[in-house]
Amino acid sequence: MLLKTFGWSFAVTAGGLALAGVLWGWKGLAIVGILSILEVSLSFDNAVINAGILRKMNAFWQKIFLTIGILIAVFGMRLVFPVVIVAITAKMGPLEAVDLAINNKDKYEHLVTAAHPAIAAFGGMFLLMIFLDFIFEDRDIKWLAWLEKPLAKLGKLDTFSIVIALVTLLVAATTVATDVAHGGGDKSSTVLLSGVAGLVTYLIVGGISGYFEDKLEEEEDDEDESDEKSGKDDAEEPAPAAKNGRSGGATVVGLAGRAAFFMFLYLEVIDASFSFDGVIGAFAITNDIFEMALGLGIGAMYIRSLTVYLVRKGTLDDYVYLEHGAHYAIGALALILLATIKYEINEVITGLVGVVLIGASYWSSVVRNRREHEAGEGSEPKTEVTSGV
């Protein structure tokens, strides 16, 4: 199970480190290794969040996530995205930006760093909305009940999370966006525009994926009811679904495909938001885009493998507070991203915040499971959750 899930990650690590050693020597190999560890430490909460979404997809879309998704993550976000940012902010052509990244690394690093306020505002708002929509939802299982119960009551107001997000953005634009550490000057309008773009992106992609997911559940419920009725009348006459099984099946499969597709897009945007701090933080180690892409790409591969592992082992079902811890870590990361518009915050702090919150939620889950077992509620054998749930 472990080798099957992480096999490609191990292979990519071996190949990537070997390539780094051949191209850049021992120094390059060390840099790529450090970047890989940095990416994993910063994005562990990303794996937990992704697992919560990926477990709703079938085996086909899980494979898409591990194949096409990893290509988007490595080449799109870790290699192409910084170049595109430079091209847009510096108002130059893509080829010119690539030439700059290869032949004038110091200027390239400066331009990417100067674009940090816009990147941080977009990613910060997107991640903040994920956290707010989670924390304002009334859930059967609560980790920090003293906090989550009153927040769930406030969440009954449909637009409350959007209001809080916009207020946070206004505060960021009028405080941390002035005299920023990255590039200097007043970036209030840039932060506002980028933050609104992040909010709109979340509402569009998340809204569409949620719509199709709800529609899929409704179709499956209707089909179950139809099967129950047809079972009762089976001896008398064929059920309507049997007469037109092909069209009925196609509808459900097609709807599942659309739902999975938009959830896949949602996953990719989440990954992009998580990758912002890693890409910016990588410049503290190297300004070579190829070393950066290789190191962060190896780390991203492990995050995706870990996501699938969590799904197939049913970890989120066994340790019910993990999703809570990951969402709290997302909320912390969102605020840290907004704060980095003005203040320098070490990536180690960012990574440790996520690790501590997820570690605490894991331990709370273990304690909960022990109590249930002692109370006689945990006597049922656990079944492994496989792909395609």
Long-range contacts (C-beta under 8 A, 24 or more apart in sequence): 1-309, 1-312, 1-313, 2-309, 5-305, 5-308, 5-309, 5-312, 6-302, 6-305, 6-309, 8-66, 8-301, 8-305, 9-298, 9-301, 9-302, 9-304, 9-305, 12-297, 12-298, 12-301, 13-298, 13-301, 13-302, 16-294, 16-295, 16-297, 16-298, 17-298, 19-294, 20-291, 20-294, 20-295, 23-290, 24-288, 24-291, 28-291, 31-285, 31-286, 31-288, 31-291, 31-295, 32-291, 32-294, 32-295, 32-298, 33-295, 34-285, 34-295, 35-282, 35-285, 35-286, 35-291, 35-292, 35-294, 35-295, 35-296, 35-298, 35-299, 36-295, 36-296, 36-298, 36-299, 36-302, 37-299, 38-278, 38-281, 38-282, 38-285, 38-295, 38-296, 38-299, 38-347, 38-351, 39-278, 39-295, 39-296, 39-298, 39-299, 39-300, 39-302, 39-303, 40-299, 40-302, 40-303, 41-351, 41-354, 41-355, 42-274, 42-277, 42-278, 42-281, 42-347, 42-350, 42-351, 42-354, 43-274, 43-275, 43-278, 43-299, 43-300, 43-303, 44-303, 44-306, 44-354, 44-355, 44-358, 45-274, 45-325, 45-326, 45-329, 45-330, 45-333, 45-354, 45-357, 45-358, 46-270, 46-271, 46-274, 46-303, 47-303, 47-304, 47-306, 47-307, 47-310, 48-310, 48-316, 48-322, 48-323, 48-325, 48-326, 48-358, 49-130, 49-270, 49-323, 49-326, 49-327, 49-330, 50-267, 50-270, 50-271, 50-303, 50-304, 50-307, 51-307, 51-308, 51-310, 51-311, 51-315, 51-316, 52-316, 52-323, 52-326, 53-263, 53-266, 53-267, 54-267, 54-307, 54-308, 54-311, 55-311, 55-316, 55-385, 55-389, 56-213, 56-263, 56-389, 57-260, 57-263, 57-264, 57-388, 58-256, 58-260, 58-387, 58-388, 59-387, 59-388, 60-260, 61-260, 61-263, 61-264, 62-308, 62-311, 62-387, 62-388, 64-264, 65-264, 65-267, 65-304, 65-307, 65-308, 66-304, 66-305, 66-308, 69-264, 69-267, 69-268, 69-271, 69-304, 70-300, 70-301, 70-304, 72-268, 72-271, 73-268, 73-271, 73-275, 73-297, 73-300, 73-304, 74-293, 74-296, 74-297, 74-300, 74-301, 75-293, 75-297, 77-271, 77-272, 77-275, 77-279, 77-300, 78-275, 78-278, 78-279, 78-292, 78-293, 78-296, 78-297, 78-300, 79-289, 79-290, 79-292, 79-293, 79-297, 81-272, 81-275, 81-279, 82-112, 82-279, 82-289, 82-292, 83-289, 85-111, 85-112, 85-115, 85-119, 86-111, 86-112, 86-115, 88-115, 89-114, 89-115, 89-118, 101-289, 102-289, 105-287, 105-288, 105-289, 106-287, 108-287, 108-289, 109-283, 109-287, 112-279, 112-280, 112-283, 113-182, 113-183, 113-280, 113-283, 114-182, 114-183, 116-182, 116-183, 116-280, 116-340, 116-341, 117-177, 117-180, 117-182, 117-183, 117-187, 117-190, 117-191, 117-194, 117-341, 118-187, 118-190, 118-191, 118-193, 118-194, 119-194, 119-276, 119-280, 120-276, 120-280, 120-337, 120-338, 120-340, 120-341, 121-169, 121-172, 121-173, 121-177, 121-190, 121-191, 121-192, 121-194, 121-195, 121-198, 121-337, 121-338, 121-341, 122-194, 122-195, 122-197, 122-198, 122-201, 122-273, 122-276, 123-198, 123-272, 123-273, 123-274, 123-276, 123-277, 123-334, 123-337, 124-172, 124-195, 124-198, 124-334, 124-335, 124-337, 124-338, 125-165, 125-168, 125-169, 125-194, 125-195, 125-196, 125-198, 125-199, 125-202, 125-334, 126-198, 126-199, 126-201, 126-202, 126-269, 126-270, 126-273, 127-270, 127-273, 127-274, 127-330, 127-331, 127-333, 127-334, 127-337, 128-165, 128-168, 128-331, 128-334, 128-335, 128-338, 129-161, 129-162, 129-165, 129-198, 129-199, 129-202, 129-203, 129-206, 130-202, 130-206, 130-270, 130-327, 130-330, 131-327, 131-328, 131-330, 131-331, 131-334, 132-161, 132-164, 132-165, 132-331, 133-161, 133-206, 134-323, 134-327, 135-327, 135-331, 136-160, 136-161, 141-320, 141-321, 142-324, 143-321, 143-324, 143-325, 143-361, 143-364, 144-324, 162-199, 162-203, 165-199, 166-199, 168-338, 169-195, 169-196, 169-199, 172-338, 172-341, 175-342, 176-338, 176-339, 176-341, 176-342, 176-343, 177-341, 177-342, 178-342, 179-342, 180-341, 180-342, 181-340, 181-341, 181-342, 181-343, 181-344, 182-341, 187-341, 191-341, 198-273, 201-269, 202-269, 205-262, 205-265, 205-266, 205-269, 206-266, 208-262, 209-259, 209-262, 209-263, 209-265, 209-266, 212-255, 212-258, 212-259, 212-262, 212-263, 213-259, 213-263, 215-255, 215-259, 216-252, 216-255, 216-256, 216-259, 219-251, 219-252, 219-255, 220-252, 223-248, 223-252, 271-300, 274-333, 275-300, 276-337, 277-333, 277-336, 277-337, 277-340, 277-347, 277-350, 278-347, 280-340, 281-347, 281-350, 284-347, 308-387, 311-385, 311-387, 311-389, 312-384, 312-385, 312-386, 312-387, 313-384, 313-385, 314-382, 314-383, 314-384, 314-385, 317-385, 318-365, 318-369, 318-382, 319-361, 319-362, 319-365, 319-366, 319-369, 320-365, 320-368, 321-361, 321-362, 321-364, 321-365, 321-368, 322-358, 322-361, 322-362, 322-365, 324-361, 325-357, 325-358, 325-359, 325-360, 325-361, 325-362, 326-354, 326-357, 326-358, 326-361, 328-357, 328-361, 329-353, 329-354, 329-357, 329-358, 332-357
